[in-house]
Amino acid sequence: MPFDLNKYLVIGISSRALFDLSLENKIYEEKGLKEYSKYQIEHENDILKQGAGFNLIKGFLHINEIVSTKRKSEVIILSRNNADTSLRIFNSIEKYNLDISRAALTSGESLTPYLNAFDVDLFLSADKEDVQEAINAGFAAGLIYENYTYAEDDLDQIRIAFDGDAVLFSDESEKIYQEKGLEAFLEHEKENAKKPLPEGPFAKLLKSLSFIQKQFNGEKSPIRTALVTSRNMPAHERVIRTLREWGIRIDEAFFLGGAPKGKVLDAFGAHIFFDDQIVHLDTAAKFVPVAQVPYKEEPGSIT
Protein backbone atom coordinates (compact mmCIF):
# COMPACT_ATOMS: atom_id res chain seq x y z
CA MET A 1 0.00 0.00 0.00
CA PRO A 2 1.22 3.57 -0.67
CA PHE A 3 2.55 5.56 2.27
CA ASP A 4 -0.19 8.02 3.31
CA LEU A 5 1.43 11.12 4.83
CA ASN A 6 -1.97 12.46 5.84
CA LYS A 7 -1.97 9.97 8.74
CA TYR A 8 1.16 11.44 10.34
CA LEU A 9 2.38 14.62 11.96
CA VAL A 10 4.55 15.89 9.10
CA ILE A 11 7.41 18.29 9.78
CA GLY A 12 9.08 19.94 6.80
CA ILE A 13 12.48 21.47 7.50
CA SER A 14 15.08 23.17 5.35
CA SER A 15 18.69 22.00 5.37
CA ARG A 16 19.82 25.33 6.90
CA ALA A 17 17.39 24.91 9.79
CA LEU A 18 18.49 21.33 10.46
CA PHE A 19 22.25 21.82 10.03
CA ASP A 20 24.72 24.67 10.47
CA LEU A 21 25.21 25.91 6.90
CA SER A 22 26.18 29.48 7.79
CA LEU A 23 29.56 29.26 6.02
CA GLU A 24 28.06 27.61 2.96
CA ASN A 25 25.28 30.20 2.77
CA LYS A 26 27.88 32.98 2.99
CA ILE A 27 29.72 31.44 0.03
CA TYR A 28 26.46 31.35 -1.92
CA GLU A 29 25.60 34.98 -1.13
CA GLU A 30 29.09 36.36 -1.80
CA LYS A 31 30.36 34.14 -4.64
CA GLY A 32 27.24 32.73 -6.28
CA LEU A 33 25.70 29.37 -7.04
CA LYS A 34 28.64 27.95 -9.00
CA GLU A 35 31.14 28.39 -6.15
CA TYR A 36 28.58 27.19 -3.61
CA SER A 37 27.93 24.02 -5.62
CA LYS A 38 31.66 23.42 -6.05
CA TYR A 39 32.25 23.78 -2.30
CA GLN A 40 29.42 21.43 -1.36
CA ILE A 41 30.58 18.74 -3.77
CA GLU A 42 34.20 19.03 -2.62
CA HIS A 43 33.09 18.70 1.02
CA GLU A 44 30.24 16.23 0.61
CA ASN A 45 31.92 13.74 2.94
CA ASP A 46 32.44 16.37 5.65
CA ILE A 47 29.66 15.98 8.21
CA LEU A 48 27.76 19.17 8.99
CA LYS A 49 27.38 20.51 12.50
CA GLN A 50 23.95 20.45 14.12
CA GLY A 51 21.75 23.46 13.41
CA ALA A 52 19.23 25.31 15.57
CA GLY A 53 16.40 22.94 14.63
CA PHE A 54 18.34 19.70 15.10
CA ASN A 55 17.21 18.86 18.65
CA LEU A 56 13.59 19.57 17.77
CA ILE A 57 13.68 17.22 14.79
CA LYS A 58 15.48 14.55 16.79
CA GLY A 59 12.71 14.88 19.38
CA PHE A 60 9.93 14.42 16.82
CA LEU A 61 11.66 11.34 15.44
CA HIS A 62 12.14 9.98 18.97
CA ILE A 63 8.35 9.79 19.32
CA ASN A 64 8.42 6.99 16.75
CA GLU A 65 10.95 5.06 18.84
CA ILE A 66 8.72 5.28 21.91
CA VAL A 67 5.67 4.06 20.01
CA SER A 68 7.38 1.49 17.80
CA THR A 69 4.09 -0.22 16.90
CA LYS A 70 2.63 2.86 15.23
CA ARG A 71 4.62 5.65 13.62
CA LYS A 72 3.41 9.11 14.69
CA SER A 73 5.64 11.64 12.91
CA GLU A 74 7.45 12.06 9.62
CA VAL A 75 10.21 14.55 8.80
CA ILE A 76 10.85 15.73 5.25
CA ILE A 77 13.75 17.83 3.96
CA LEU A 78 12.44 20.76 1.90
CA SER A 79 15.29 22.56 0.18
CA ARG A 80 16.00 24.85 -2.76
CA ASN A 81 19.23 22.90 -3.30
CA ASN A 82 19.50 20.59 -6.29
CA ALA A 83 20.15 16.86 -6.06
CA ASP A 84 23.83 17.19 -7.01
CA THR A 85 24.67 19.51 -4.11
CA SER A 86 22.59 17.62 -1.55
CA LEU A 87 24.71 14.53 -0.96
CA ARG A 88 26.39 16.29 1.96
CA ILE A 89 22.98 16.80 3.57
CA PHE A 90 22.05 13.13 3.19
CA ASN A 91 25.47 11.97 4.39
CA SER A 92 25.04 14.08 7.52
CA ILE A 93 21.53 12.72 8.11
CA GLU A 94 22.91 9.19 7.89
CA LYS A 95 25.85 9.97 10.19
CA TYR A 96 23.55 11.35 12.90
CA ASN A 97 21.26 8.32 12.46
CA LEU A 98 18.21 10.47 11.76
CA ASP A 99 15.24 8.52 10.43
CA ILE A 100 14.63 10.87 7.49
CA SER A 101 14.08 9.29 4.08
CA ARG A 102 12.07 11.87 2.11
CA ALA A 103 13.11 15.14 0.50
CA ALA A 104 11.97 17.75 -2.00
CA LEU A 105 14.87 19.47 -3.80
CA THR A 106 13.66 22.24 -6.10
CA SER A 107 16.81 23.80 -7.61
CA GLY A 108 15.84 27.29 -6.51
CA GLU A 109 12.11 27.08 -7.16
CA SER A 110 9.46 27.87 -4.53
CA LEU A 111 8.88 25.23 -1.86
CA THR A 112 5.32 26.27 -1.05
CA PRO A 113 3.50 24.00 -3.56
CA TYR A 114 5.17 20.99 -1.96
CA LEU A 115 3.91 21.81 1.53
CA ASN A 116 0.47 20.77 0.36
CA ALA A 117 1.81 17.87 -1.70
CA PHE A 118 3.51 16.39 1.38
CA ASP A 119 0.66 17.28 3.82
CA VAL A 120 3.08 19.35 5.92
CA ASP A 121 1.80 20.35 9.38
CA LEU A 122 4.82 22.50 10.32
CA PHE A 123 7.47 24.09 8.12
CA LEU A 124 10.75 25.37 9.56
CA SER A 125 13.25 27.33 7.52
CA ALA A 126 16.04 29.88 7.86
CA ASP A 127 14.84 31.64 4.70
CA LYS A 128 12.49 34.57 5.32
CA GLU A 129 10.90 34.45 1.87
CA ASP A 130 10.07 30.75 2.10
CA VAL A 131 8.47 31.15 5.53
CA GLN A 132 6.43 34.18 4.43
CA GLU A 133 5.15 32.29 1.38
CA ALA A 134 4.15 29.36 3.58
CA ILE A 135 2.27 31.59 6.04
CA ASN A 136 0.50 33.35 3.16
CA ALA A 137 -0.59 29.94 1.87
CA GLY A 138 -2.10 29.05 5.25
CA PHE A 139 0.59 26.76 6.69
CA ALA A 140 2.13 26.84 10.16
CA ALA A 141 5.65 28.07 9.46
CA GLY A 142 8.50 29.51 11.48
CA LEU A 143 11.66 31.44 10.59
CA ILE A 144 14.21 29.71 12.77
CA TYR A 145 17.04 31.73 14.31
CA GLU A 146 20.13 29.98 12.97
CA ASN A 147 23.00 31.95 14.53
CA TYR A 148 22.73 30.27 17.92
CA THR A 149 23.99 26.92 19.17
CA TYR A 150 22.39 24.88 21.94
CA ALA A 151 23.57 21.88 23.90
CA GLU A 152 22.08 18.54 22.90
CA ASP A 153 19.29 17.82 25.36
CA ASP A 154 17.63 14.78 26.87
CA LEU A 155 14.91 13.97 24.36
CA ASP A 156 12.68 11.62 26.33
CA GLN A 157 10.16 14.44 26.05
CA ILE A 158 9.96 17.14 23.39
CA ARG A 159 8.92 20.54 24.76
CA ILE A 160 7.25 23.10 22.50
CA ALA A 161 6.25 26.61 23.58
CA PHE A 162 3.88 28.98 21.80
CA ASP A 163 2.97 32.63 22.06
CA GLY A 164 -0.76 33.26 21.99
CA ASP A 165 -1.92 36.18 19.85
CA ALA A 166 -0.95 35.96 16.15
CA VAL A 167 0.45 32.44 16.70
CA LEU A 168 -2.11 30.09 18.30
CA PHE A 169 -4.84 32.70 17.99
CA SER A 170 -5.54 35.24 15.27
CA ASP A 171 -4.00 38.72 15.42
CA GLU A 172 -7.44 40.30 15.93
CA SER A 173 -6.86 41.25 19.58
CA GLU A 174 -3.22 42.15 19.05
CA LYS A 175 -4.23 44.71 16.43
CA ILE A 176 -6.43 46.41 19.03
CA TYR A 177 -3.44 46.59 21.38
CA GLN A 178 -1.17 47.99 18.66
CA GLU A 179 -3.69 50.52 17.38
CA LYS A 180 -5.47 51.60 20.58
CA GLY A 181 -3.17 50.65 23.46
CA LEU A 182 -3.21 48.38 26.49
CA GLU A 183 -6.30 49.80 28.19
CA ALA A 184 -8.47 49.32 25.09
CA PHE A 185 -7.07 45.81 24.62
CA LEU A 186 -7.87 44.76 28.20
CA GLU A 187 -11.37 46.21 27.97
CA HIS A 188 -11.98 44.39 24.68
CA GLU A 189 -10.80 41.07 26.10
CA LYS A 190 -12.86 41.50 29.25
CA GLU A 191 -15.99 42.22 27.21
CA ASN A 192 -15.33 39.20 24.98
CA ALA A 193 -14.06 36.83 27.68
CA LYS A 194 -16.64 34.15 26.86
CA LYS A 195 -16.20 34.46 23.09
CA PRO A 196 -13.54 32.03 21.75
CA LEU A 197 -10.62 33.62 19.96
CA PRO A 198 -10.35 32.88 16.23
CA GLU A 199 -7.71 30.35 15.23
CA GLY A 200 -4.22 31.51 14.33
CA PRO A 201 -1.65 29.86 12.03
CA PHE A 202 -0.49 27.38 14.69
CA ALA A 203 -3.89 26.32 16.07
CA LYS A 204 -4.07 23.23 13.84
CA LEU A 205 -0.56 22.16 14.89
CA LEU A 206 -1.42 22.49 18.59
CA LYS A 207 -4.54 20.39 18.03
CA SER A 208 -2.45 17.71 16.31
CA LEU A 209 0.04 17.66 19.18
CA SER A 210 -2.80 17.45 21.69
CA PHE A 211 -4.29 14.51 19.77
CA ILE A 212 -0.99 12.61 20.04
CA GLN A 213 -0.76 13.41 23.76
CA LYS A 214 -4.23 12.01 24.41
CA GLN A 215 -3.23 8.66 22.93
CA PHE A 216 -0.94 7.97 25.87
CA ASN A 217 -3.88 7.43 28.25
CA GLY A 218 -2.38 8.96 31.38
CA GLU A 219 1.15 7.71 30.72
CA LYS A 220 3.93 10.24 30.40
CA SER A 221 3.54 11.81 26.98
CA PRO A 222 6.63 12.34 24.80
CA ILE A 223 5.29 15.83 24.04
CA ARG A 224 4.84 18.70 26.49
CA THR A 225 3.41 22.06 25.45
CA ALA A 226 3.38 25.52 26.97
CA LEU A 227 1.65 28.81 26.32
CA VAL A 228 4.00 31.72 27.04
CA THR A 229 2.12 34.96 26.49
CA SER A 230 2.49 38.64 27.30
CA ARG A 231 -1.16 38.67 28.36
CA ASN A 232 -2.02 38.96 32.03
CA MET A 233 -5.20 39.16 34.06
CA PRO A 234 -7.95 39.98 33.13
CA ALA A 235 -7.00 39.02 29.54
CA HIS A 236 -6.28 35.45 30.64
CA GLU A 237 -9.90 34.27 30.82
CA ARG A 238 -10.59 34.42 27.09
CA VAL A 239 -7.48 32.35 26.38
CA ILE A 240 -8.41 29.64 28.87
CA ARG A 241 -11.98 29.45 27.59
CA THR A 242 -10.76 29.29 23.98
CA LEU A 243 -8.48 26.32 24.66
CA ARG A 244 -11.34 24.64 26.52
CA GLU A 245 -13.64 25.22 23.54
CA TRP A 246 -11.05 23.67 21.23
CA GLY A 247 -10.70 20.63 23.50
CA ILE A 248 -6.98 21.35 23.78
CA ARG A 249 -4.65 20.00 26.41
CA ILE A 250 -1.98 22.62 27.22
CA ASP A 251 0.46 21.43 29.86
CA GLU A 252 1.81 24.72 31.17
CA ALA A 253 0.66 28.33 30.79
CA PHE A 254 2.49 31.53 31.67
CA PHE A 255 0.76 34.91 31.66
CA LEU A 256 3.73 37.27 31.90
CA GLY A 257 2.17 40.70 31.47
CA GLY A 258 5.03 41.92 29.29
CA ALA A 259 7.87 40.47 31.39
CA PRO A 260 10.81 38.87 29.50
CA LYS A 261 10.12 35.35 28.29
CA GLY A 262 13.65 33.94 28.05
CA LYS A 263 14.18 32.67 31.59
CA VAL A 264 10.69 31.17 31.74
CA LEU A 265 11.34 29.31 28.49
CA ASP A 266 14.69 28.14 29.81
CA ALA A 267 13.03 26.83 32.99
CA PHE A 268 10.41 25.06 30.87
CA GLY A 269 13.19 23.52 28.77
CA ALA A 270 11.74 24.50 25.40
CA HIS A 271 13.18 22.83 22.31
CA ILE A 272 11.47 25.54 20.25
CA PHE A 273 9.48 28.71 20.95
CA PHE A 274 7.18 30.29 18.37
CA ASP A 275 6.40 34.02 18.61
CA ASP A 276 5.51 36.80 16.20
CA GLN A 277 7.32 39.60 18.05
CA ILE A 278 11.03 40.11 17.33
CA VAL A 279 11.51 41.91 20.65
CA HIS A 280 10.58 38.71 22.51
CA LEU A 281 12.45 36.40 20.15
CA ASP A 282 15.74 38.29 20.34
CA THR A 283 15.90 37.91 24.11
CA ALA A 284 14.49 34.37 24.22
CA ALA A 285 17.02 33.16 21.63
CA LYS A 286 19.78 33.56 24.21
CA PHE A 287 18.15 30.73 26.18
CA VAL A 288 16.29 28.40 23.78
CA PRO A 289 15.80 27.82 20.03
CA VAL A 290 13.19 30.20 18.61
CA ALA A 291 11.29 30.78 15.39
CA GLN A 292 9.45 33.87 14.20
CA VAL A 293 5.89 33.54 12.92
CA PRO A 294 5.39 36.38 10.41
CA TYR A 295 2.04 38.03 9.82
CA LYS A 296 0.06 36.82 6.84
CA GLU A 297 0.28 39.25 3.93
CA GLU A 298 -3.03 40.14 2.37
CA PRO A 299 -3.27 40.13 -1.45
CA GLY A 300 -2.13 43.48 -2.82
CA SER A 301 -0.42 44.55 0.41
CA ILE A 302 2.88 46.43 0.23
CA THR A 303 5.78 45.10 2.35
N, C-alpha and C positions, 0 to 999 in steps of 0.2 A: 504494500500500500504506500502511496506517496506520503511524504512527511508534511503534516499540516501545521504550519507555524501559528495558525490562529488559536491553537490549543495551548500555547505557551506564553509566558511573559518574555517578550522579545526586546532585547537591548541592542540598539545599533550604536556603535562607537567608532570614531575615526582613529586612524593609526596614531595621530599626534596626541589624542586624548589618552590612549592606552599606553603609549611609550614616549620616552623623552626624545623628541626629534627636533629640539630647538636649534642645534647646530645645522642639521640638514635643512631645516626650513630657512635658516639664514642664508645658506648657500643658494637655495632656490630664489629667494627674494633679491639677493645681491648679484648673482651670476647667471640666473636663468635656468630653464628646464634642462637644457643639454648638460650643464655641469652638475646639476642635481642628480640627474639620471646616472651619469658617469660615476659619481661618488657612491651612490647607493649600490650600484652593481659591483664596484670595486670592494665595497665593505659588506657585501651581503652575508658573509659568514661571521661578521662581528655582531654579537648579541646586543640589542638595544637595552638601555636602562629603563626601569619602570617609570611610567608617567603618572600624572596626577590622578587618572582614573583607574589605575591598575588594581588597587586594593578593592575598589567597588566591584569591578568586573570579577575578580577572583571570588568575592563574596557571593555574587549572584550564581556563579558556577558551583560554588560549594553547596548551595541548596540542593543541587542534583545529587551530590554525594550523600547527603543526609537522607534523602528520600530516593534511594536507589531503584525502587520498584516503579516509580513514576516520575519522569523528568518534568521539572517545573519551569525552567528558564532556558533561554537560548540566546547566545551572544553572536552578533554578526558584525564583521568589519565592513564599514562603509567609508570608502576612500576615493579621492580624486586621483590617486596614483594609477598608473597602468600596470598590467600584469608583470611586465619585464622588470620594473623597479620595486616590486612588492615581495620578492623572495626573502629579503631581509626581515620583513614584517612576519612572514610565515615561519621563518627559521627561529625568530625570537619567541613566537607563540609556542612552538614545539619545545624549545629549550626550557621555558617556564612551565611546561606541562599544563597549558591552558586548553580546556576542552572547547576549542573554537574551530569549526570546520567550514563555515560559510562566509563568503565575502562578496561585496559588490565593488568593482574597480572600474571607474568611469572615465579615466584619461582626461580629467579636467571638466567633464560635464557635470551638471547639477545632480545632487544626490536625492533631492526631494521626491522625485517620482518613485524611487525604490523604497522609500519609507512605507508607502502603501503596499507595494509589491511584496515586501517581506513582513507585513503586519507588525511594524515596529511600534512598541509601546513607549519607549524612551530613546531619544537620540542625544548622544553626547559628542561634542566636537570642540576643537580649539579654533575653529574658523567662524568668525562672526557672521559672514554672509550665509553660510550653510545653516546655521542655527536660526537666523532670522527667517530664511525661506521655510524652514520646517515649522516654526511657530505660525507663520502666515498661512500655512497649509493645514493648520489645526492639530499639529502633533506636539506632544510634550518634548521639549528640547532645551538643553542647557549648554551655555558657552563655558566650558571648563577652564579654570585658571591653571595654566600649564607651567608657570614659572616658580612653582613651589614643589618641594619634595617632602614626603611624609614617611615616617617609619612604617615598615610592614607590620600590620596589626593581627591580633588573634581574630580569626574569621569564623568562629563558631556561630556568630550572630552578626548579620549585616545591619548597620544602623543608618537610617536615612532621615534627614531633617528637612522640613519644609517651612518656608514663610507662608503666611496666609493670603493676604490680599494680593491679587495679580499673579498668584502662583496656584494655590489650591482653589482659591475663589476668584471671581472676576475682579477687574479693577474698578468696578462701579463705585465702591465706597472710598477707595483710595483717591479717586478723582475729586470727590467732595473734599477730602482732606487737603489735597494739593491746591484746589481752586478757592476754597472758602475757609480753610484753617481747622485747627483741632477742635474748637468748640462746636462748630457746625457739624463736624464729623461725628463727635460723640453724641450730639443731639439726634442726628440721623440714625445712628445705630441703636440708640435707646428706643426711638420711636418704632424701629423695624426689628426689634429684638426677636420677635416670634416669626419673622419672615425669613425663610432660608436664603442664604446668599447664593447667587448664581454660580455655576461651576466655572473654574478657571482652567488653564491649560494642563494642570497636573492633577485635576480631580479624578480623571479616569485611571491614571497610574496608581494613585492612592487606593482607589477601590480595588484594583487588581492585587495590590500588595495585601490589603485587608482580607481579600478572598483566600489568598495563600495562607495567611496567618490562621484563619478560622479552620483550616483543614488539619491543624495539629491538635485539636480537641483537648485543650488544656495543657498539653505538653509544651515545653519551651520552644517557642517559634524561632526559626533561624533568621527572622526579620523583626526588627524593632523600629518603630517610627516615632517621630516627634514633630510637634508644631512649635516653631520658635518665631513668635510674632511681636511686633512693636505695639500691638494693641494692649490695652489694660482695661480694668474695670471703669465704666460699665459696658465697654464695647466687647467684653468677653462673651456675654450671654448669647449673642447672635451666632457666634462661631460654634459654641457648644451645641446649640440647637440645630445648626446646619449639619454638623457631623452626625448627630443623632438621626436626623431626617434621612441622611444618606445611608445609614446603617453601617457607619465606618467605625472601625476600632483604631483609635490613636493611642499609643502607649504612654506618651509623655507630652505635656503641653506647658509652654512657658509664655506668660503674658508679661512682657518686659517693659512696656510703657516707654519705649525709646532708649532704654539702656543698651549698652554694647552686647552683641550676641556671641562674640568669640569664646569667652570663657565658659559660657553655658554650653555651647556646642562641644567644646573640649571635654567638659565634664560628662556630657552625654556620650561622647565617643563617636561622633558622627563620621561615617565614611564618605558622606557627601552632604552638602547643604545647598538647597535651591532657594534663591532670593532674586527679586527684580531690582533691588536698590544697590547700586555700586558702593554707596557709603557703608552699608552693612557688610558687603562681600569683601571689601578691601581689608577691613579689620578682622573678619572671621577667617580669611585665608591664611592668616598667621598661625592659626590653630588647627584647622581642618580643611580638607579639600572642599572647594565651593564651585558652583556653576551659576552663571547669571541667566535668568529667564527674561528675555526681552519682551517688550510690549508688541502685540500684534499690530502690524501696519494695515491700515484700511486702504482699499483700492483708491488710487489717485492721491494718496497722502505724500507729502514732501518730507524727506528725511535728510 
